[in-house]
Amino acid sequence: MPAAALAPSTHGRRLTTSGSALTLARAAAEQDWNTRQLATPVTAPRVRVWTYPAPGVVFGCAQAALHEEAARAARTDCELVQRRAGGGAVLTGPWMLSSSVVLPPDHRLLAGGTVSSYRWLGVLHAGLLRDFGMPAHALAPDELARRPGDPALGWACFGGLSPWEVIADGRKLVGLAQLRRQHGVLLTTGTLLYRPEWSLLCDALGRPADDIARLDAATTSCAELLGTAMHIETLADGLQQMLADVLGELEEDDRA
C-alpha cells in the first residue's frame, strides 16, 4: 500500500476538519510536545492526534543504549528519537495514526493503577475501529496470559502485546504507552493504518532480516483488515470526537 493512499490531503502542519485537528509532525516534534505537557501542572485534559510526513524510530526510555548505538552506526536515514515512556522501539511514519492524551493526575480514568488506566483507551480504540468494520478488540489481561509472545521481538513495541492493546484477527493493531509524572499523566497510542516498512526499523537497530517477517506476522493494519485504504482524516476525526465524548471539554493548546 503506497504511503500516498493514506497520507493527509494537505502538507500544512495542522490539518483541521469539522472542528478537530490532525497534526502533521516529525517524531521529535511530537515527543517535544508530549514532554512540555507534563512540565507544568495539568488542570484539564488535552489531546492531540498525529501523523508523520517521514519515517522515524522512537526508542523507549529503557533503550538508551540501543538509541546511542543506532545513532553511531547510522544504518538508516530515519529520524532517531528517544521517548520518556517505556516499551520497545516504535517505527513512526505515514502508516501510523497516533494520539497523545494528557490528564490531570487525579483524573477519574486513572483510578486503579497503571494497567487499569489503559482499559478505557484500548476499549475506545477497539470500538472506533469496529465502527469502521474491523474485527478489533482490546486485549484483557486474562486473555493476554493465554497468548505467548515472541521473545525474538521483545525489542519492538509492535512485536509484543500488553494489557488492553488492540488486536484484530489475533494480531496487534494499536499499541499503548504511558508516562506518569507529578504534574499529570500522558497516555499515547499508535494505530497501524497500513503495513509499515518494517525493514527501516530492523535496519536502524541492526536486526536480522528474519525479524521483518516476524513483525509482519505479529501485526495487522486497517488497510489489510478492510481490503482498502482508509482516509486518515476520517479516522482522526472519529478518534478526536470519541476522546472528547469521554473526556468532556478539552483544554486548548495552540503551542507548536
C-alpha positions in Angstrom: 0.0 0.0 0.0 1.7 3.3 -1.1 2.1 6.0 1.5 0.1 8.4 -0.6 -3.0 6.3 -0.2 -3.4 7.3 3.4 -1.4 10.5 3.6 -3.1 13.7 4.7 -4.7 15.7 1.9 -2.5 18.8 2.5 1.0 19.3 3.7 0.3 22.1 6.2 1.4 21.5 9.8 -2.2 21.5 11.2 -5.0 19.8 9.3 -8.4 20.9 10.5 -11.7 19.3 9.6 -15.1 19.8 11.3 -13.5 21.3 14.3 -11.0 18.6 15.0 -7.3 18.8 14.2 -4.8 16.3 12.8 -1.2 17.4 13.5 1.4 16.5 10.9 4.8 16.4 12.7 8.0 14.6 12.8 8.6 12.2 15.7 10.9 14.6 17.5 8.3 17.4 17.5 5.6 15.0 18.9 7.9 13.9 21.7 8.8 17.5 22.5 5.1 18.4 22.7 4.5 15.4 25.0 7.3 16.4 27.3 6.2 20.0 27.6 2.7 19.0 28.6 4.0 17.5 31.9 6.4 20.3 32.7 3.7 22.2 34.5 0.5 21.1 36.4 -2.2 19.7 34.1 -5.6 21.0 35.1 -7.8 19.7 32.3 -7.5 17.0 29.6 -5.6 17.8 26.4 -5.5 15.8 23.2 -3.5 15.7 20.0 -3.9 13.3 17.1 -0.7 12.9 15.0 0.6 11.6 11.8 4.0 11.8 10.2 5.5 13.1 7.0 8.5 10.8 7.2 9.7 7.6 9.0 11.2 7.8 12.4 12.3 5.3 15.1 11.2 6.2 18.7 13.1 4.3 21.4 11.6 3.5 24.8 13.0 5.1 27.9 15.0 1.9 28.8 16.5 1.7 25.3 19.1 4.5 25.7 22.0 2.1 24.7 20.2 0.9 21.6 19.4 4.6 20.7 23.0 5.6 21.0 24.3 2.6 19.1 21.8 3.2 16.3 22.9 6.8 16.1 26.6 5.8 15.9 26.1 3.1 13.3 24.0 5.4 11.1 22.4 2.4 9.3 19.3 4.4 8.3 18.2 7.8 7.3 15.2 7.6 9.7 14.9 10.2 12.4 16.1 8.6 15.7 14.3 9.8 18.9 14.1 8.6 22.5 10.8 9.0 24.5 10.3 9.1 28.2 7.7 6.5 28.2 8.5 2.8 28.4 8.2 0.0 25.9 10.0 -1.1 22.8 11.1 0.8 19.7 8.3 2.2 17.5 8.5 2.9 13.8 6.5 6.0 13.1 5.7 7.2 9.6 2.7 7.9 7.3 1.4 4.4 8.1 0.6 5.4 11.7 -2.1 7.5 13.3 -1.1 8.4 16.9 -2.7 10.2 19.8 -1.4 11.9 22.9 -3.9 12.2 25.8 -2.7 14.3 28.8 -4.7 14.0 32.0 -4.6 15.6 35.5 -3.0 13.2 38.0 -6.3 12.8 39.9 -8.5 12.2 36.8 -11.2 9.6 37.3 -9.9 7.5 34.4 -6.6 7.0 36.1 -8.1 5.3 39.2 -7.0 1.8 39.9 -3.3 1.9 38.8 -1.2 1.8 35.7 -2.7 -1.2 33.9 -6.3 -0.3 34.5 -5.6 3.2 33.2 -5.2 1.7 29.8 -8.5 -0.1 29.7 -10.8 2.8 28.7 -8.4 3.9 26.0 -8.0 0.4 24.5 -11.7 -0.2 24.6 -12.4 3.2 22.9 -10.0 2.5 20.1 -11.4 -1.0 19.6 -14.9 0.4 19.4 -13.9 3.1 16.9 -12.3 0.5 14.6 -15.3 -1.8 14.8 -17.4 1.1 13.8 -15.3 1.2 10.6 -15.8 -2.5 10.0 -12.7 -4.0 11.6 -12.9 -7.0 14.0 -10.9 -5.2 16.7 -11.0 -5.8 20.4 -9.0 -4.7 23.4 -6.9 -7.4 25.0 -7.9 -8.1 28.6 -5.2 -9.3 31.0 -6.6 -12.8 31.3 -6.7 -13.2 27.5 -3.1 -11.8 27.3 -1.9 -14.5 29.7 -3.0 -17.1 27.2 -1.1 -15.6 24.3 2.6 -16.4 24.4 4.8 -13.7 22.9 7.7 -14.0 20.5 10.8 -13.4 22.6 12.8 -12.5 19.5 10.7 -9.4 19.1 11.0 -8.1 22.7 12.9 -5.0 21.4 9.9 -3.8 19.3 6.7 -2.2 20.6 4.6 -3.9 17.9 6.4 -7.2 18.4 4.7 -7.9 21.7 1.4 -7.3 23.5 0.4 -5.6 26.7 -2.9 -5.4 28.6 -5.7 -3.5 26.7 -3.8 -3.1 23.5 -6.0 -3.7 20.4 -5.8 -6.7 18.3 -7.7 -8.0 15.2 -7.5 -11.5 13.8 -5.1 -12.3 16.6 -2.5 -9.6 15.5 -1.6 -6.3 17.0 -3.2 -3.2 15.6 -3.0 -0.5 18.3 -0.1 0.0 20.7 -0.3 1.8 24.0 2.2 3.6 26.3 2.0 5.9 29.3 4.2 8.3 31.3 3.2 9.3 34.9 4.7 12.4 36.4 3.8 14.7 39.4 2.1 17.2 37.1 0.0 14.7 35.2 -0.2 11.5 33.1 0.5 11.1 29.4 -1.2 8.2 27.5 -0.1 7.6 24.0 -1.4 5.3 21.2 -0.3 4.2 17.8 -2.7 2.7 15.2 -1.3 1.0 12.1 -3.1 2.4 9.0 -1.3 0.1 6.6 1.8 -2.1 6.5 4.8 -0.3 7.9 8.2 -0.5 6.2 9.5 -2.9 8.9 12.8 -3.1 7.2 13.5 0.5 8.2 13.1 -0.4 11.9 15.2 -3.6 11.6 17.9 -1.8 9.7 18.1 1.0 12.3 18.6 -1.5 15.1 20.8 -3.9 13.2 18.2 -6.6 13.5 18.3 -9.7 11.2 16.1 -9.8 8.1 14.1 -12.6 9.7 12.6 -10.1 12.1 10.8 -8.3 9.2 8.7 -11.4 8.6 8.2 -11.9 12.3 6.8 -8.3 12.7 4.6 -8.8 9.6 3.2 -12.0 11.2 2.6 -10.3 14.6 0.8 -7.2 13.3 -2.1 -6.2 11.1 -3.4 -2.8 9.7 -6.6 -1.0 8.9 -5.9 -1.4 5.1 -5.3 -5.1 5.5 -8.4 -5.7 7.5 -10.6 -3.6 5.2 -9.1 -4.6 2.0 -8.8 -0.9 1.0 -7.3 2.3 2.2 -9.0 4.4 4.9 -8.7 8.2 4.6 -6.6 9.2 7.6 -8.6 12.4 8.4 -11.8 10.3 8.7 -10.2 8.1 11.3 -8.6 11.0 13.0 -11.9 12.9 13.3 -13.6 9.8 14.7 -10.9 9.4 17.3 -10.9 13.0 18.3 -14.6 13.0 18.7 -14.7 9.8 20.8 -11.9 11.2 23.1 -13.9 14.4 23.5 -17.1 12.5 24.3 -15.3 10.5 27.1 -13.1 13.3 28.5 -15.5 16.2 28.2 -14.3 19.7 27.5 -10.7 19.6 26.3 -8.2 22.3 27.1 -7.0 24.2 24.1 -3.2 24.1 23.4 -2.1 26.1 20.4 1.6 25.8 21.1 3.7 24.4 18.3 
